[in-house]
Amino acid sequence: MAFNTFLSLRGDRRVQFRSVDLVPTRILMISTNRETAPQPAVPIGAAWVAEALRLAGFHVRFLDLCFLPEPLAAVEEALAGFEPDGIALSVRNLDNCNLLAPKSYLPEIRDVVRLIKARSGARILIGGAGVSILPHQVLEYLQLDHAVVGEGERAAVQFFSAPDADAAGKVPGVVRRKRTHRQDEAPAPTVSEAFVMPRLHGWVDVRRYLAREPVLPVQGKRGCAQRCLYCTYRMIEGSSWRVRDPVEVVDEILETMCRTSAREFEFVDSIFNEPEGYLELLLEEVLRRGVKARFCASSLSPKGVTEGQLRLMERAGMTSLVITPESAAGATLAALRKGFDEDEVNRAAELLGRSRLRALWCFLIGAPEEDEATLGRTVDFLNRHVGGKDAAFITTGIRIYPGTGLHRLAVREGTVRADDDLLMPSFYFSPKITPQRARAVLDRSVRHGRCIHLTDTQAPVLGALRRIGAAVGLPTPFWRYAGYAKSLLSWREAPR
């Protein structure tokens, strides 16, 4: 049976598939993510693959486990009622990346896999960001045979179109379980030459997500050309920028607004302001089409931010953004290979401080070369630049993944062994300071209560506060209320 191939029809800006003698197959897509802290993540990647399968002629059912009280019962019901010929499992994260309270999600996913294998003989393909980072290790742990590395739209179509399991295992981007103790580095991720519109609203019950925070994701590009020491984006989406036509992105936003109650959207690109010139094209298209929506961005780099860009963001309806320097100290930034220096971080902060945009500043505490002096530089930054409209998100330690510069450094320093498969969470923290000392310095020296620590976001009461905020229409982003939430948590935990 011939495989399906992507065809980009630039004239009408749609992407279609050409199929040859394709017999429609029943595919059950399962989004396995159940984490809701610090907020539930809408499964846009799984929806993208589901839509690609639908366009290729498959009959697809989507099962989102995020909010289900009995996920195994839901899986069993879907298997019995739908009787799929193929099953696609999407894994967003392997664990919560929290050094102070680590939790792996793999045991829950293993329970799902065991149930599937006991109830169905369907061909199974597992993928998603978490799998792309450690495909062989995940396959061995879950006792599965095939995983997709990188983007799944094309690989999933070809995998489920293959006439047998042997042919399916030869699809580009699909790796097989090795069944050996030696785990090779993951191959280069498969990437798509064209994009379909994910039609998120057609696959996911977006009302459940909007009830927690009234914002839906939209992605304008994939890939990342940067080489940060710790980052895995290059393993997941590739090492070059691949941009969508801004017209198609705005088409997606407008269709979502017609089909749902969403009026706020988050650009979830790896770095919103790269490659140079793309954010201008995108936001100018938003303005040209007169889109009446609010926007935010999940990852702005301090590098090259201009006043003109910030003014354009304001005019297009952007109200907030997440900016990711990771440190405000030059030595630490250089060790992390961020591609910008301390002066650029401070310059970006000054520009943002004069804008109407709210900024959530993200910092990694305990990065290479971190000591009390470099931490002091970050504390000074927090006191000078995180104003009343802003906040800071603090992560303690950095999750170590194979194939990264941080992994090689951690092996040299003896933080992890060279033969550690890293499937269960391991973390790097600078040997020049301890996590306890770093937290004490922050608590003692930061002169405001607008720092949100990763562990703070695990409190169950925050989920209830999010639902209340969405129900009463509190303005987003909800991290702007972090100070009030921390005060409430302190009051709840105080001895009576």
PAMIMAR-569926 format. One record per residue (C-alpha): z, y, x. Coordinates in steps of 0.25 Angstrom, whole numbers, padded with zeros to 4 digits, always signed. Layout:
// residues N
ZYX
...
This chain:
// residues 496
+0000+0000+0000
-0004+0014+0006
+0007+0023+0009
+0008+0037+0001
+0005+0049+0009
+0009+0064+0007
-0002+0074+0004
+0001+0088+0004
-0007+0096-0006
-0005+0110-0001
-0014+0116-0012
-0004+0114-0023
+0008+0112-0014
+0012+0098-0019
+0013+0086-0011
+0008+0073-0017
+0007+0058-0012
-0006+0050-0011
-0003+0035-0015
-0012+0023-0014
-0009+0011-0023
+0005+0015-0024
+0013+0006-0034
+0025+0015-0039
+0038+0009-0035
+0052+0012-0040
+0060+0020-0030
+0075+0023-0031
+0079+0035-0023
+0094+0036-0021
+0101+0048-0015
+0114+0042-0009
+0121+0055-0005
+0134+0057-0012
+0141+0068-0004
+0144+0080-0012
+0151+0088-0001
+0149+0099+0003
+0139+0099-0009
+0130+0088-0014
+0116+0088-0007
+0104+0087-0017
+0096+0075-0012
+0083+0083-0010
+0078+0073+0001
+0079+0061-0008
+0072+0069-0019
+0061+0072-0010
+0059+0057-0007
+0060+0053-0021
+0049+0064-0025
+0040+0059-0014
+0041+0044-0019
+0039+0049-0034
+0026+0056-0029
+0021+0044-0022
+0022+0036-0035
+0036+0029-0035
+0045+0029-0047
+0058+0035-0041
+0072+0036-0046
+0082+0045-0039
+0097+0041-0038
+0106+0052-0033
+0120+0046-0030
+0127+0060-0026
+0135+0062-0039
+0136+0048-0045
+0150+0042-0046
+0145+0028-0045
+0133+0028-0035
+0132+0013-0034
+0131+0011-0049
+0120+0022-0050
+0112+0014-0039
+0114+0001-0046
+0110+0007-0059
+0097+0013-0053
+0093+0000-0046
+0095-0007-0059
+0088+0003-0068
+0077+0007-0059
+0074-0005-0051
+0068+0002-0039
+0058-0004-0029
+0063+0005-0018
+0075+0013-0015
+0076+0026-0007
+0090+0029-0002
+0093+0044+0003
+0104+0046+0012
+0107+0061+0015
+0119+0060+0024
+0126+0049+0031
+0140+0055+0031
+0147+0068+0028
+0146+0073+0043
+0161+0077+0042
+0168+0074+0055
+0182+0077+0049
+0179+0068+0037
+0167+0059+0040
+0161+0051+0029
+0149+0042+0029
+0140+0040+0017
+0134+0027+0022
+0144+0017+0015
+0141+0023+0001
+0126+0022+0004
+0128+0007+0009
+0134+0004-0004
+0122+0009-0011
+0112+0001-0002
+0120-0011-0004
+0119-0010-0019
+0104-0007-0018
+0102-0019-0010
+0110-0028-0019
+0103-0023-0032
+0088-0020-0027
+0078-0026-0018
+0071-0012-0017
+0065-0007-0004
+0075+0003+0001
+0073+0016+0010
+0084+0024+0015
+0082+0039+0020
+0088+0053+0020
+0093+0062+0030
+0105+0053+0034
+0096+0041+0036
+0086+0048+0044
+0097+0051+0055
+0102+0037+0056
+0091+0028+0050
+0094+0015+0057
+0109+0016+0056
+0108+0019+0041
+0099+0007+0039
+0108-0002+0046
+0121+0003+0039
+0115+0002+0026
+0107-0011+0029
+0094-0005+0024
+0080-0007+0030
+0072+0006+0029
+0076+0021+0031
+0067+0033+0032
+0069+0043+0043
+0066+0057+0039
+0059+0062+0027
+0057+0051+0016
+0046+0056+0007
+0035+0050+0014
+0042+0038+0020
+0049+0034+0007
+0035+0034+0000
+0029+0025+0011
+0041+0016+0011
+0041+0013-0003
+0026+0012-0004
+0026+0001+0007
+0022-0013+0003
+0034-0020+0009
+0046-0017+0017
+0039-0019+0031
+0029-0009+0028
+0040+0000+0022
+0047+0000+0035
+0035+0005+0043
+0034+0018+0035
+0035+0030+0044
+0049+0036+0044
+0055+0023+0039
+0064+0015+0049
+0069+0001+0047
+0083-0005+0050
+0083-0011+0064
+0094-0021+0062
+0099-0019+0076
+0111-0012+0082
+0102-0002+0090
+0099+0010+0082
+0087+0019+0087
+0086+0033+0084
+0079+0037+0071
+0064+0039+0071
+0058+0053+0069
+0060+0056+0054
+0048+0055+0045
+0043+0068+0039
+0035+0072+0028
+0022+0080+0030
+0023+0086+0016
+0034+0088+0005
+0035+0084-0009
+0043+0093-0019
+0056+0085-0020
+0058+0088-0035
+0073+0087-0033
+0076+0090-0048
+0067+0078-0051
+0076+0068-0043
+0090+0074-0042
+0100+0078-0053
+0101+0092-0047
+0110+0096-0058
+0121+0088-0051
+0119+0095-0038
+0118+0109-0045
+0131+0106-0051
+0137+0106-0038
+0130+0118-0032
+0118+0124-0039
+0108+0123-0027
+0097+0114-0024
+0090+0111-0011
+0076+0114-0007
+0069+0111+0007
+0058+0119+0013
+0056+0111+0026
+0060+0099+0034
+0063+0096+0048
+0070+0104+0059
+0064+0109+0072
+0078+0112+0078
+0086+0103+0088
+0101+0105+0084
+0110+0095+0092
+0116+0088+0080
+0105+0089+0069
+0097+0078+0062
+0087+0086+0055
+0076+0082+0064
+0079+0067+0061
+0079+0069+0046
+0067+0079+0044
+0060+0080+0058
+0059+0090+0069
+0049+0100+0064
+0049+0109+0052
+0041+0105+0040
+0041+0116+0029
+0037+0115+0015
+0028+0125+0009
+0037+0136+0003
+0029+0136-0010
+0033+0121-0012
+0047+0124-0009
+0048+0135-0019
+0040+0126-0029
+0051+0116-0028
+0062+0127-0030
+0055+0132-0043
+0053+0118-0048
+0067+0115-0046
+0071+0128-0053
+0063+0124-0065
+0068+0110-0066
+0083+0112-0063
+0094+0123-0064
+0094+0126-0049
+0092+0140-0045
+0098+0139-0031
+0091+0131-0019
+0095+0128-0005
+0085+0127+0006
+0089+0114+0014
+0080+0115+0026
+0086+0111+0039
+0085+0126+0044
+0081+0136+0033
+0075+0146+0043
+0066+0137+0051
+0055+0136+0054
+0053+0151+0056
+0046+0158+0044
+0048+0146+0034
+0060+0152+0026
+0052+0165+0024
+0040+0158+0018
+0050+0150+0009
+0058+0162+0004
+0046+0171+0003
+0040+0160-0007
+0053+0160-0015
+0052+0175-0016
+0037+0174-0019
+0039+0164-0031
+0051+0172-0036
+0061+0160-0036
+0073+0164-0043
+0083+0155-0036
+0094+0156-0025
+0093+0149-0012
+0101+0145+0000
+0098+0138+0013
+0106+0127+0020
+0103+0129+0034
+0099+0142+0041
+0098+0143+0056
+0104+0156+0062
+0092+0156+0071
+0082+0167+0068
+0088+0172+0055
+0083+0185+0052
+0087+0196+0042
+0073+0195+0036
+0075+0180+0033
+0089+0183+0026
+0083+0194+0018
+0072+0185+0013
+0082+0174+0010
+0090+0184+0001
+0077+0189-0006
+0073+0175-0009
+0086+0171-0016
+0094+0165-0004
+0109+0167-0006
+0115+0158+0005
+0112+0149+0017
+0118+0140+0027
+0117+0144+0041
+0119+0133+0052
+0123+0139+0066
+0133+0127+0068
+0140+0136+0078
+0142+0151+0082
+0144+0148+0097
+0132+0148+0107
+0137+0136+0115
+0138+0127+0103
+0125+0132+0097
+0118+0128+0110
+0124+0115+0110
+0120+0112+0096
+0105+0116+0100
+0105+0126+0088
+0094+0134+0093
+0101+0147+0091
+0113+0154+0098
+0125+0161+0094
+0119+0175+0093
+0109+0170+0083
+0120+0164+0074
+0127+0177+0074
+0115+0185+0071
+0112+0176+0059
+0126+0178+0054
+0124+0193+0055
+0111+0193+0047
+0117+0184+0037
+0130+0192+0036
+0121+0204+0032
+0114+0196+0021
+0117+0192+0007
+0116+0177+0011
+0128+0169+0011
+0129+0160+0024
+0136+0147+0026
+0137+0145+0041
+0138+0131+0046
+0145+0127+0059
+0147+0114+0066
+0161+0114+0073
+0162+0105+0085
+0148+0105+0090
+0145+0103+0105
+0151+0114+0114
+0161+0118+0103
+0174+0122+0108
+0184+0133+0104
+0176+0144+0110
+0163+0140+0102
+0171+0137+0090
+0177+0151+0092
+0163+0157+0091
+0160+0150+0078
+0173+0155+0073
+0170+0170+0077
+0157+0168+0070
+0163+0163+0057
+0173+0175+0057
+0162+0185+0060
+0150+0180+0052
+0154+0171+0040
+0157+0182+0030
+0162+0182+0016
+0149+0177+0010
+0147+0166+0020
+0154+0153+0024
+0154+0143+0036
+0153+0128+0035
+0160+0121+0046
+0157+0106+0051
+0166+0100+0061
+0159+0091+0071
+0144+0086+0070
+0139+0073+0065
+0132+0065+0076
+0118+0059+0073
+0110+0051+0083
+0098+0057+0089
+0104+0071+0089
+0108+0079+0102
+0122+0079+0097
+0122+0063+0097
+0118+0063+0111
+0129+0073+0115
+0139+0065+0107
+0136+0053+0115
+0137+0060+0128
+0150+0066+0125
+0155+0052+0119
+0157+0057+0105
+0149+0045+0100
+0144+0032+0107
+0129+0031+0110
+0128+0018+0101
+0135+0025+0089
+0125+0024+0078
+0132+0037+0071
+0130+0031+0057
+0144+0035+0054
+0148+0049+0057
+0151+0053+0071
+0153+0068+0075
+0152+0077+0087
+0163+0087+0090
+0164+0095+0102
+0174+0089+0112
+0178+0103+0116
+0186+0105+0103
+0192+0096+0092
+0189+0097+0077
+0203+0100+0074
+0203+0112+0084
+0190+0117+0079
+0195+0117+0065
+0208+0124+0069
+0200+0135+0076
+0192+0137+0064
+0203+0137+0054
+0211+0147+0063
+0200+0156+0067
+0190+0158+0056
+0195+0170+0048
+0189+0166+0034
+0189+0154+0025
+0174+0153+0024
+0173+0141+0033
+0169+0128+0026
+0172+0115+0034
+0164+0102+0031
+0177+0095+0027
+0181+0106+0017
+0168+0102+0009
+0173+0088+0006
+0184+0092-0004
+0181+0086-0018
+0185+0099-0025
+0173+0106-0019
+0164+0098-0027
+0171+0102-0040
+0171+0117-0035
+0156+0116-0033
+0153+0110-0047
+0162+0122-0053
+0154+0132-0045
+0141+0127-0049
+0146+0126-0064
+0151+0140-0064
+0139+0146-0056
+0146+0150-0044
+0136+0157-0034
+0131+0148-0023
+0133+0144-0012
+0146+0137-0015
+0150+0137+0000
+0153+0152-0003
+0166+0148-0010
+0171+0140+0001
+0183+0149+0003
+0187+0147-0011
+0185+0132-0010
+0194+0131+0002
+0205+0139-0004
+0205+0129-0016
+0205+0117-0007
+0217+0123+0001
+0224+0126-0012
+0222+0111-0017
+0226+0105-0004
+0239+0114-0002
+0252+0107-0004
+0259+0109-0018
